[in-house]
Amino acid sequence: MVREVNLRVAPGEFAYIHLEDGGAAASFFSLLCGVLPPSKGRVLVDGLDLAGLDKASTRRQVAYVGQGCRLLRGTVLENITRFDPKAVDQALASAELLGLREALGDLPEGYNTRVGDRNGASISPGPVQRICLARALCHRPRVLLLDQVDVSMDAASRSVLYDLLLYLRGHMTVLMCGRNPRLLDVADSIHVLRRGGLHQANTEEISWLKKRFA
């Protein structure tokens, strides 16, 4: 359960949120995605209440990537575009940001390789997370929510994620919880969600987090 949360993130900022409770994490991101309506208060994106937007509008405004990301049945490119042929150029640009051409170098047909079913190519967790990140970025959302996306990543994918977050600063609002201590140095603000309440981390808490995830 999440309660007593008052968080304001300016456009283009990167906010790192340490979530001590996995259940609270699920509830927190469900609220931010507009999936779970708040019993009190509002969730606003650029002044617009998510409760007043339809699901399609919310998906255009807010993109979410979790740690258990799954691929859709189709090609790698179709996974990134969500089967929208008009989004190919945007998809390829997002893929390049995440170094997918190199990460998928062993696949027989590159971006046209089929994935997501028993007959599809097998891809390790790190590149799978990169594909899901490219999918989230493809349609240029205003807000990007990242729920422990780096947990199953290899070192190379974590380095790519770090560079991506640096690139997005000032261009896209990002809220993330994760386990990479390097990300704490990139964040514009660091918060702790404990016992359902959210507060901005003090110097001692930030130092503790860096040691914990080092």
Residue pairs with C-beta under 8 A, 6 or more apart in sequence:
1 23
1 24
1 27
1 196
2 24
2 27
2 28
2 31
2 193
2 196
2 198
3 196
3 197
4 196
4 197
4 198
5 28
5 31
5 41
5 193
5 197
5 198
6 198
7 15
7 191
7 198
9 15
9 173
9 175
9 189
10 173
10 188
11 46
11 142
11 173
12 169
12 170
12 171
12 172
12 173
13 169
13 173
13 174
13 188
13 189
14 165
14 168
14 169
14 173
14 174
14 176
14 186
14 187
14 188
15 174
15 175
15 176
15 187
15 188
15 189
15 190
15 191
16 176
16 177
16 178
16 183
16 184
16 187
16 189
16 190
16 191
17 28
17 175
17 176
17 177
17 190
17 191
17 192
17 193
17 198
18 177
18 190
18 191
18 192
18 193
18 201
18 205
18 209
19 25
19 28
19 177
19 193
20 192
20 193
20 194
21 193
21 194
21 195
21 196
24 193
24 196
25 147
25 148
25 177
25 193
27 36
28 193
29 64
29 66
29 145
29 147
30 36
31 37
31 38
31 43
32 43
32 62
32 64
32 143
32 145
32 175
33 58
33 62
33 64
33 145
34 43
34 50
34 51
34 53
34 55
34 58
34 62
37 51
42 49
42 50
42 51
43 49
43 50
43 51
44 50
45 61
45 62
45 142
45 143
46 61
46 142
48 61
50 58
50 61
50 62
53 61
59 141
60 139
60 141
61 141
61 142
61 143
62 141
62 142
62 143
62 145
63 136
63 137
63 139
63 141
63 143
63 144
63 145
64 136
64 145
64 147
65 129
65 132
65 133
65 135
65 136
65 144
65 145
65 146
65 147
65 149
66 147
66 148
66 149
67 129
67 147
67 148
67 149
67 151
67 152
69 128
69 129
69 131
69 132
69 149
70 116
71 79
71 115
71 116
71 120
71 123
71 128
71 131
71 132
72 78
72 79
72 82
72 83
72 116
73 114
73 115
73 116
73 117
73 120
74 83
74 114
74 115
74 116
75 109
75 111
75 112
75 113
75 114
75 115
76 100
76 104
76 107
76 110
76 111
76 112
76 113
76 115
76 131
77 88
77 91
77 92
77 111
77 112
79 115
79 116
79 131
79 135
80 87
80 91
80 94
80 95
80 111
80 131
80 134
80 135
80 138
81 87
81 88
81 90
81 91
81 135
81 138
82 135
82 138
82 139
87 138
87 139
90 138
90 139
90 140
91 134
91 135
91 138
92 111
94 133
94 134
94 135
94 137
94 138
95 101
95 111
95 131
95 134
97 134
97 137
97 164
97 167
98 130
98 133
98 134
98 160
98 164
99 130
99 160
100 111
100 127
100 130
100 131
100 134
101 110
103 126
103 127
103 130
103 156
103 157
103 160
104 110
104 111
104 113
104 123
104 127
107 113
107 121
107 123
108 121
113 120
113 121
114 120
114 121
115 121
115 123
123 131
124 154
125 152
125 153
125 154
126 152
126 153
126 154
126 156
126 157
127 157
129 149
129 150
129 152
129 153
129 157
130 157
130 160
132 149
133 149
133 161
133 164
136 144
137 144
141 172
142 172
142 173
143 172
143 173
143 174
143 175
144 168
144 172
144 173
144 174
144 175
145 174
145 175
145 176
146 174
146 175
146 176
146 177
146 178
147 176
147 177
148 177
148 178
148 179
149 161
149 176
149 178
150 157
150 158
150 161
150 178
150 179
150 180
150 183
151 178
151 179
153 161
158 180
158 182
161 180
161 183
162 180
162 182
162 183
162 186
165 174
165 176
165 183
165 186
166 186
168 174
169 186
169 188
176 183
179 213
180 213
181 209
181 210
181 213
181 214
184 190
184 206
184 209
184 210
189 200
190 200
190 201
190 205
190 206
190 209
191 198
191 199
191 200
191 201
192 198
192 199
192 200
192 201
192 205
201 209
